[in-house]
Structure formats: C-alpha cells, structure tokens
Amino acid sequence: MLAILANPVFARLFSAQCIALVGTGLLTVALGLLAYDIAGTGAGAVLGTAFAIKMVAYVGLAPLANAAADRLPRKAVLIGADLIRAVVALALPFVDAVWQIYLLIFVLQAASATFTPTFQATIPDLFESEADYTRALSLSRLAYDLENLLSPALAGVLLLVTGYHNLFLGTVVGFAGSALMVASVALPLRKAATRTRSFAERATRGLRIYMATPRLRGLLGLSMAAAATSAFVLVNTVVLVRAGFGGAETQVAVALACYGAGSMLAALVLPQLLDHMPDRPVMVTAGTAVTLWTVVLGLWTWLAGLPAWPVFLALWALGGFLYSAILTPSGRLLRRSARPEDRPALFTAQFTLSHACWLIAYPVAGIGGEALGMPATLLILGAMGLAGAVLAHMTWPPHDPESLAHDHPDLAPGHPHLEADGQGGHRHAFVIDDEHRRWPSPPRARRTAPER
C-alpha cells in the first residue's frame, strides 16, 4: 500500500492530511479542557453544542461553500481553508465566554466543510488506475484511524511539560503545515464545466446527481447504518466502560483503540479484496453485518447485561472493521458516478449527506443512552441502521455495470453525442450529467449490459 506514495503529488497531499489531522486531534483535547475552564461541570453541554454546531456547519454550508469556490483554483481553496482554520485555532486560547467558543467553532468548521470535499475530490484526478485509487483511499482511512490513536497520546505527553493553551499552538502549526504542503505541489486544474451555471444550480448539482444515481442512494443507506453504530461507540463507550465495567480512563482508551484497530485492519485488507470483488457485495454485506452487530448487542445487554471484558473489546474491534469496510470504498463509487468536472460537487454531496446521518445519530445515541438506557438505544439505532441497509439492498442493483445502453428521445438524430457510438446502438460509461438526467430503466440495463 505504501508504494502509492511514489506518486509525488499524492505523497505531499497525504502529508498535508496527516499534519492537519494531528492538529485537529490536539484541538479536540484542548477544546475539552478550555470548555471545562469556562463552564466547569457544564463542559459536557458546551462540547455537545459545539459538536452539534460542527455537524450543522457541515450539512448546511458544504454545498454553498463548494458552489462559491467552484470557479477558484483548487490550491487557493485548500490553502485558504487551512489558513482560516489556523487563525481560528490561534484565537481560541484567548476566549473567555461560551458564545465565543461557539462562534469560532462555527467558522473553523465552515472552513473544514470547504477543505475536506475539495481535498477528497482532488485525489481521484491523481490516479488513472482504480486499484491505485483504492490504495490511496485505504491509506487515507488509516491516517484518520492513526490520528484517533496517536493524537490523544501526543497531547498527553505535551501536557506533562506545558499548559493546555499551548496545544492550540500545535493546532496552528498543523494547519499551517498543511497549507505549506499544499502550496508545494502542482494540483490538477478543475475541469471546466461545459456551460455557465447559476449559484443555485452549482449548490444543488451534486445532490441532484447523487439522488439520481442508484448506487449512491444505496451508499446513503449504508452511511446511515455506519453512523448509527459508530455514534453509539463514540458517545457511549466512556459510559459503558466507567459505569458498566467500573473501568478506569485507561480502559476507555483501550476500548476506543480496539475500535480504531478494527477500522485500520479493514483499511489494510480492503485493497486486495476489492481487486477481486465488486464494491456492492463488500459494502452491503458490511452494512448488513454492522446493523446486526448493533441489534445483537442491544438484545445481549438487555437480556444478559454487558459481555465479558475481552468479548467487549473483540466486539468493538469487529464494529470498527465493519464501519471502515463501508466507508473506505465509498470514494470509488463517487469517482465512478460523475464526470471529472462534477466530482467536487458530488464529493460535497456525500460529505453533506453522511454528516446529516451523524447529525441524526449523535443525539439519539447521547440522549437515548441517558434517558432510555443502553439496550433500548442500541435497538433504536439498530432499527435506523436496518432502514439504511434495506434502502441499500433495494436501490443499489446487484447488477451495476459502468457501461449502460440507453436511449435519447430528447436528442435529434445525428446529434454528436449519438454519433459517437456509430449505428450499433448507444452505450457508454453512464453518469448523470446535462445529457443524461435520468438513470436508464433497470430492465433495459439488465438486458443489454454485460456483467462486470
């Protein structure tokens, strides 16, 4: 997998991602300590609101930010977003009121809602081979998991020698370092749109392509299944370990590390698996399994209480594996489902919709865990995941070739688009665009298209 770093542009961008992730990890720790300084025992409510603001910014602002940045060079967008995040991190140590935290977090997450989809949409343009792109996706997934493991440890070491306010300086260095790495490479230019579009059209184009593409409607269902399970893990692990097992803080870290290790294992094995299997069976199987994981754990804790500690850790590792098996290949679906000029809008749509799933799942996991208890909350989240898995089964057809035969009753005979395939029928790699606004009917697609 590391051989993919032989691509010098990807190597620099991957380095930028890793540096920024370290900064983000330090920010998470420092923000919790800052909230406690300002709000005392109300810090949990402050952080919960801050996380909600993060999700609202992601869901509401990402399409608008992408539309606004659509005509700007990618490098300028990425560097500008990093610098805004660095300035916000630099200002956070000086706040002395809760509303100031909320305002700065909103600005920071608005910048992240611009940076992340643009970054993700740039990576497919660096690789012609889908196998190479799959390895790039897996390496990126590993970076996220390693950040979850290493950043808290790094923060702990730094707190031994300095105050938590200086962790914000580490965040500034992370975002500034990311900007410098992006500035050091020549990024592929955005492919120009075939016609000028209004702001409203640019803001909604990715969502329209997404919802018109069957495999992506399936991906939305799988994103809901993944969010339902992972939200429970992230929100309630500390409660289960401390109150349920009577464990110490270190055992909370061990449990979360097992979840991250499972995710990392999936990222390591998926490139080889996807070389021999299509995306759908891998992702839909993982989505179904993670739903069963949630429901079975809910029934188990309801009927028999928590499992033994080693079993609990093994279950957390399995949950992380299934979560990553859903998310890691998603970039392959997005790449295959849009023309290069539409990829930023489509990646933004996935960013928005997946975080909308988190925006639903987080409150259910948190409020439900406290008000209804863990078993009931797991069963509710399992029902949400089951709805997502059923949606994936129903909307993502098992036979999902790239090339589809289709008709164009809206185009005049002799149109250049029709002439491209000669007289033997009209067939090509099908995506939703200006000339293809509807997906071909399943019977025609199944009858005329070969198996992948």
N, C-alpha and C positions, 0 to 999 in steps of 0.2 A: 504493500500500500504506500509506503514512503517513497517509492520510485516516482510517484506522481509529482513529487516536489522537484523533479528535474525540469518541470515547466517553470521558468524563472518568474513569470508574471504571477502564476498561482502561488508560488512559494512566497513571494512578497505579500500578496493579499492574505494568505494563510497566516503569515507572521503578524500582519496588522490585526487580524481577527483575534489571535491568541493574546496579543498585548492588550487589546481593548477589553477582552474578557477578564484578564487579571484585574484591570482597573475597575470593571463592573463588580467583580467579587469583593474587592476591598470596599467599594462604595456600599454594598449591601450590609457588611458588618458595621461600618462607620455610621451608616444611617440609623441602624437599630440603637446604637449607643447614644447618638445625638438625640433621637426621639425620647430615650429614657431620661436624658439630662433635662429636656424641656418639659416633658409631660409626666415623668415619674411612672407610677403604676398604670397610667393611661397610655403608655407607649405602644401597647398592642393595638389599641384602637387607631392610633396615629399611623402605624405601619400598615394596618389593614386598609385604611383610607388611601394611603399613598399607593399601595398595590392596585387598588381599585382605579385610582387616577391613571396609573400606568396602563391598565387594560382599556380604559375609556379613550385615552390618547391613541393607543394602537388601533382600536377599532374605528374611531371616528376620524382620525387625522391622516392615517396612512394613505387612503385613496386621494385625499385632497393634496397631500404633500407630493405624491407621485405625479399628479396632474400638473402641479405648479412647477415641478422640476423636470418635466418631460422634455423640454427643449434646451435644457442645460447640459453641459458635458458631465459625464459620469464622475470624472475625477473631482471636478469642482463640487458636485453634490456630496460626495463621500467626505472630502476634506472639510467642507463647510459644516456638515453634521458633526464630525468629530470635534471640531473647534468649539462649536456651541456646547457640546457635552462637557468639554474641558473647562469652559468658562463657568458653567453651572456648578461643576464639582468644586471649582476654586471658590465659589461664593458660599457654598453650603456651610463651611465651618463658622461663618460669621452670622448665621441666622439666630434669632432669639425668640421666635414665635412660631407656632404650629402652622399658621397660614402661609408663612414664608417657605416652609418645607413643601407644602402642597404646591405652591406656585412654581418653585424651582424644579420639583419633580415633574410637573406637567411640561415645562419647557424641555427638560432633559429627555423625557420620553417622546415628545414630539420630534426631537432630533433623531432619536433612535428609530422612530417609525418611518423616517426618511432614509436613514442609513441602511438598515437591515434589508429591506426588499431590493434596494438598488444594488447592494453588495451581492445578494443571492442571485439576482438576475444577470450579473456580470459573469459569474463563474461558468455557466453553460457556454458562453461565447469563447471560452479559452480552450475548449476541447472539441475535436471533431468526433472522437470515439466515445460512444455511450459507456463503454467499460471504464475508460479513464475518468469520465464524469462521475460514474458511480463511486469510484475510489476517492474522488475529491469530496463527494458528499459524505462518505463514511469518515474521512479524516476530519471534516468539519464537525461532524457529530461527536467524534472523540474529543475534539477541543472543548466543546461545551461540557461534556462529562468530566473531563480533567479539571476544568475550571471549578466545577462544583466541589471537587475533592481537594484541590490544592489551594484555592484562594482563601478559604477559612483558615487553613493551616498557616499560610503566609501571614495573614492578618494576626493570628495568634502570636507568631514569632515577633512581628513588628510591635505589637502591644507590650511585649516584655521590655522594650527599650524606648518607647515613645508613646505619647498620648494618642487617643483615637482621632483627634483632629488632623493629625499628620497622615492618617490613612487617606484622607481626601486628596492630599498631595500626590499619593500614589495613584489615585484615580486620574488626576490631571495628567500625570506622566503617561499613563496607559492610553488615554485618548489622544494626547499629543503625539505619542509614539506611533499610534495607528495612522494618524494624519500624515506623518513623515513617511511611513512605509508606502502609503497610497501615492503620495507625491513622487516617490522614486521610480514608479513604473509607468509605462505607456499602456493605458487601458484601451480595449477596442471601443471604437466610437459607437454610439447608439445608431442603429439603422433607422434612417429617416422614415417617417410614416408616408404612405402613398398619397395622402391628402391632408390638408389642414383640418384640424378638429377643434371644436369648441372646448372650453374648460370643462363644462359639464360632461361632454362626451368622453374626454380623457379621464375624468374622475370615475366614470362608471364603466368604462370599456372592459377593464379586467374582470369585474364582477359579471358582466354580461357574457363574456367568453367562458368564464368559469361555470356559470349555471347552465349554459347551453351544451356543455361537454359532459357526456355520461360518466366517463372515468373520474372526472373531477367532482361531480356530485357524489360519487362513491367516496372520494377522498375526504369530502366534508363530513360524511357519516363516520368515517374512520377517525377523523380528527376529534369528533365528539367522544368516541369511545376512548381514545387515548387521553383526552383531557379529563374525563370523568375519573379514571383510575389514578392518574398522576396527581390531580388536585388533591385527592384524598391522602396520598402518600406525603405530599409536601406540607399539607396543612396539619395532618393528624398524627404523623409519626411521633412527634415530640410528646403528644398526649398519651399515645399507646405505650410508649417506652417508659415515660416517667411515672404515669399513674397506673397503667395496666401491669407493667412488669416491675415497677419500683426501681427502674434503672437510673443510672447517672447520666450526666450530659454526654460523657464519652460514648455511652451505649446508643444515644440518639445519633451521634456522628457515625457509629458503626453501621447502624441500620440504613441511614441515608447513603453511606458508602457502598453498601451491598446493592442498593437500588441503582446507583451510578455504575457499579461494576457490571451489573447485568446489561445495562444500556451500552456500555463500552464493548462488551463481548459481542452483542448483536452487530455493532458497527464494524467489528473486525471480521465477522464471518459472512456478512451480507454480500460483499463484492463477489466472492466466489459462488455463493448461492445464486445470485442474480445473473451470473454468467450462464447459468444452465436452466433457470426458471423465469417465466414472465413475472411481472410485478404483482399482478392481481392475486394469484394464489398465495403468495408470500404475505402480502399486506392484509388481505381479507381473512386469512387464517389467523394472523396475529390479532386483528381486530376482534374476531370472534373469541379467541382464547383469552384476551385481556378482559373482555366482558364476563366470561365465565370465572375468571380469577376474582373479579370484584364480587360477583354474586355468591360464589362458593365461600369466599372469606366472610361475607356478611352472614350467611347461614351458619358457618362454623362458629363465629363469635357469638351468635345468638343462642345456639344450642349447647355449645361446649366451652365457651369462653375463648380466650386467646390461645393459640397453639404454643407449644414449647418454643423457647427462645431460638434454638438452631433452626427449627422449622419456619419460624417467623422470618429469620434472615434469608433462608432459601426462597421463601415466597416473595420477599422484597426484591431479591435478585431476579427472579422469574418475571416479576412485574416490570422491572426496568428493561429486561430483554425484549419483552413484547412491545413495550412502549417505543423503543428505538426501532424495532422491526416495522412499525407502522410509519414512523416519521422519516427515517433515513432515506427510503426510496422515493419520497414524495416529489423531490426535485426532478426526478426522471419523468414523472407524469406531467409536470408543468412544462418542462422543456419540450416534450413531445406534443403538447397541446396548443402551441401558439407559434406564430411566426416570430423571428428574432425581434422585430420592432415592437411586438406586443408583449414580449416576455416581462419587461418591468411591470407593466400593468397587471399581468397575471400573477406574478410573484407577490405583488402588493395585495391582490385579492385573497390569495392563500394566507398571507400574513394577517389580514384583517379578519377573515372568517375563522381561522384557527384560534385567534385570540378572543373572538366572540364566544367560542366554545369554552375557553378558560374563564371568561367573564361570567358565564353561567355556572360553571362547575365549582369555582372557588367559593362563592357564598354558600352553595349547597353543602360543600364539604365542611366549611367552617361553622356556619350557623347550625346546620343539621347535626354535626357532631356534638355540639354543646346542648342543643335543645331536644334532640330525639335519641341521642346515643349512637354509638359507632355501628352496631349491626343494622339499624334502620337506615342510617346514612349510606352505608355500603350498598344496601339493597336499592335505595333510590338512585344512587349513582350507577349501579349496575343496570337499572331499567333505562337510564339515559344512554348508557353505552350500548345496550341491546338495541335501542331505537336507531342508533348510529350504525351498528353492524348490519341491521336489517336494511337500512337505506343503502348501504354499500352493496349488499347482495342484490338488491332489486334494481339499482340504477347503473351499476358498472357491469356491463355484459361480460360473461365468461369468454366470449369470442371478441377480442378487442384489437383488431389489426390497425396498423397505422394507415395503410392504403385502403381507400374505400371507393367503390364505384358509385356514382351518383348522377343525378340529372340536374339540368339548369333550365327549367322552363322560363325563368326570368331573363335569360340571355338570348339575344338574337343569333340565328345560325351564322357561322363564320366569325363569331366573336373570338378574339385572340386567345382567351382562356380556354375555349372549347377546342380550338385548333391545335393546342399544344399536344394533345394525345392522338391526333390523327382521327381516322374514321373507325377505329376498332373499339370505340367506347371511351367514356370519360372516367378516368381513375387516377388518383394521386394520393399522396400523404394528406389526410384531411384534417384541417383545423378550422375553427370558427374565425372568419375574417369578413372583410367587406363583400366578398363574392360568395361566401358560404355562411349564411346567417342561421341555418338550422342544421341539426345533425340528420344524416340520412336515416330513413326508417330501418329498424332492426331487421325485418325480413329481407330487404334488399341487401343490407350489409352482410348478412349471414350467407346469402345465396351466391354472391358474386365475389366475395373477398377470400383469399387463401388464408390458411392458418398461419399464425406467427411461427 
